[in-house]
Amino acid sequence: MEGLKFLIVFVVLALASSFASASDPSPLQDFCVAIKETDGVFVNGKFCKDPQQVTEKDFFFSGLNVPRDTSSPVGSNVTAVNVAQIPGLNTLGISLARIDFAPYGGLNPPHTHPRATEILVVVEGTLYVGFVTSNLANGDNRLITKVLNPGDPFVFPVGLIHFQLNVGKTNAVALASLSSQNPGVITIANAVFGADPPINPNVLTKAFQVDKKVVDYLQKQFWTDNNN
């Protein structure tokens, strides 16, 4: 009998986990406008403003229509609109970003969002986009790509490495929606070669199968860029 009870509990837990949401938890109130609170217990999210003090400004962000400077080393500029910019997004499980790309190869480099699936739609220009799967049954990491034109959407599954490249002769603009109020971003090259403190070069030379001089050069470039 005890064995049967254990089996029933195991099955129930397995079924419950299969229905787990891939986005932030559902809110238990209309809204929870974030406030900057330093005195209290850390929570998975932010503390709430008194609903009686909430205004329309807590749900608004201005200027997403303004083109951004794309003169960065990679030729792109990401304008995030998450809970840090709109406090009213707290607990609502969604955020937004505008991505501007320079002509002839502006790149949003390979990166991941550890807490969000992303759906991107091209507003202007032509983008070559793609993501890499986790290891499949045969051990391969499959690359899935597509060239997008204005109005075309594309989905990047949660946690997978993905990128966007401007393959056109003009500026390109895309809007991305993400299934988290604070999706986070890990830009692969910056994280690996620009970690603070730096990752031991012996780890990277063996992982990338390159000479230590290459690792030293890359760490110098990215560590300097990330820690000016």
Disulfide bonds with the S-S distance in Angstrom:
Cys32-Cys48 1.70
